[in-house]
């Protein structure tokens, strides 16, 4: 006899249903760090793979060399191989792995085997839009690295090629670690790579925010432009479940990276996640170019509409963005409107419009829902009315949101 669910189980079920209804049907999600997962990938996440654990690594047991400590893996092995092959094709790489559990762990998957303690890094600092994890007190401290700033002083925290080359020549790093949390424009990657390689330094490209755009060929092609390794998370502009991807064209680097994954950075790779990522990769092979192009077109159209309606954005003279992100000009917003980015985000959340509290607005999930550039003025009007003017636009947002019942590009 099956016992009745406990009160907490019933409460948990209510909370999950409420979340699915709220986030899945009742808001426009403009968070730059999130996206919508396709229905097929979601089904794979809930498959029997979710409870399986394998350890695909060559080892010796009782004098016998084996390639996996477990039996029953005939299908998980094929799923992983399919995912890795698709990732290599999509990112135009000789080698790829979908084992990393997140973008952060994908970074560690490159750093740990390739750079010994006491290595010197150059990275964009957080105060210039860089990722906090690469700041001195975080990953560098964990792995015994020193890190110096790669300047990103231009509009929208863009990197000037001459300043980057000068920093590389002055600091003589072992690796240049590219990638930002505030990421509007491509890097001058060829100049950076040439300067780094002249000094024997690696160029590691964290594409976490722009991975879906790289896959679609609209942002930049890191490996073709000189990066040695590219990696990133799979749930931002890349519209998959949370996870990580790593790719490289260099046989020598992958020969160091691949064996170092298991028992160092992680062991189990979560095979339901890999199946979901594989499905997303295969979908993007078919529709990724159109998806990525539409994401950027939507971002630029929304930027123009917001700017013209009184919400100040950075990099207006540069067309606002070439990625899925827009950045509020927080200083002007507070000076001209007496409103901080966090307060604006809280107002908008009450009106079913989600942006983050640090001033980023993203168009990836809205694009997946089916919004087009010609609809961005309508979205901007709701943001202005609900955010700047503090009007009650939630019912209008809900009515509009409910007209989008399925995902595009999925």
Buried (B, 14 or more C-beta within 10 A) or exposed (E): EEEEEEEEEEEEEEEEEEEEEEBEEBBBBBBBBBBBBBEBBBBBBEEEBEEBEBBBBEEEEEEEEEEBBEEEBEEBBEBBEBBBBBBBEBBBBEBBBBBBBBBBBBBBBBBBBBBEEEBBBBBBBBEBBBBEBBBBEBBBEEBEBBBBBBBBEBBBBBBBBEBBBEBBEEBEBBBBBBBBBBBBBBBBBEBBBBBBBEEEBBBBBBBBBBBBBBBBBBBBBBBEBBBBBBBBBBBBBBBBBBBBBBBBBBEEBBEEBBEBBBEEBBBEBBBBBBBBBBBBBBBBEEBBBBBBBBBBBBBBBBBBBBBEBEBBBBBBEBBBBBBBBBBBBBEEBBEEBEBBBEBBBEBBBEBBBBBBEBBBBBBBBBBBBBBEBEBBBEBBBBBBBBBBEBBEBBEBBBEBBEEBEEBBBB
